[in-house]
């Protein structure tokens, strides 16, 4: 059975394409024969399209293979990038292992008082000191929610 509408936009009036097998059941040929001229024309059209479709399939397979290779390469590059970040982090820790003080200059305090209500914080950039990574200072311009006025 053929669907009423195929991917090629063809629709048989009855919605069914009946094909008949040549030969007898003993040693029958694998050739199919259309039951009318319209079906014959459609089979010829599909046979004509088949080489182009095979070529497209081959191209898609090649493209898929190329994309798979590129994904593997990108994955390896990502792994290298991740390793580089880890090494940078370790270097920063080593460089700042003896740091015992950190200073953060907060400018324009008057605008921070207007912009940040009580309980809302301003956070410093990430830094490391004393061998501790990913530290941040937190400043509440108007105090925490628990602070008394």
C-alpha positions, 0 to 999 in steps of 0.5 A: 500500500502507498500512502495517499500523499508521499514525500514526493507529493504524489497521490494515487486517486484511489489512495492505494497502489496495487502492484502485481508480482511477475511469475509464479510462486515457484522461483518468482522474480522479485520484479514488480509490475504496476497494475495500470499506466498511471502506476507505471509512470509513477514507478518510472519516475521513482526509478529515475529519481533513485540515483539522485536520492542515492547521491544525496544519501551518500552526501548526507553520510559524508557530512555526518561523518565530517560533523562527527569528526568536528564534534570530537575535535571540539570536545577535545579542544573543550577538554584542553580549555577546561584543563587550562582553566584548572591550571590557571586556578591552581597558579592563582592559588599558588601565587596568592597562598601567602596573601593575608589581606584583601582590599576592595574599593567601593566607590560612589557609596551615596548612589549605592545607598539609593540603589540597594534597599535594606537586605540587598548586597553588592558583591566583589569580584572573585579572588583567592587569598590564603590558599582559598579559591573563589572568595568574594566580599559582600557589602550591604549598603543599607544593612541586612534585613536583620540589622536594626535602624 
